[in-house]
Amino acid sequence: MSTTPDILLAANGLSVNAAGRTLLENVNVQLHAGEVLGIVGPNGAGKSTLLKALSGAHASYACVWRRRY
C-alpha cells in the first residue's frame, strides 16, 4: 500500500503564451488528495493566469497539463 496521496492534478513544464507574450514559463505543480495549496504573489505575478490555465478556463492559452479525478 502506498503512503503517497493520489495526485489529483499535475502540470509539468506548463507555459502560457498570449498575444506574443510569455505569461508563465516552465511551471511544475502537483496537487495531492487532502492537500491545501495557497498561491500568493504581487499583482501581475500570474496567479490568475496559472489558475485559468490549470482549469482550462481560457481556451486560447497554449499549455500542456494533465488532470486526474
Buried (B, 14 or more C-beta within 10 A) or exposed (E): EEEEEEBBBBBEEBBBBEEEEEBBEEBEBEBEEEEEEEEEEEEEEBEBBBEBBBEEEBEEBEBEBEEEE
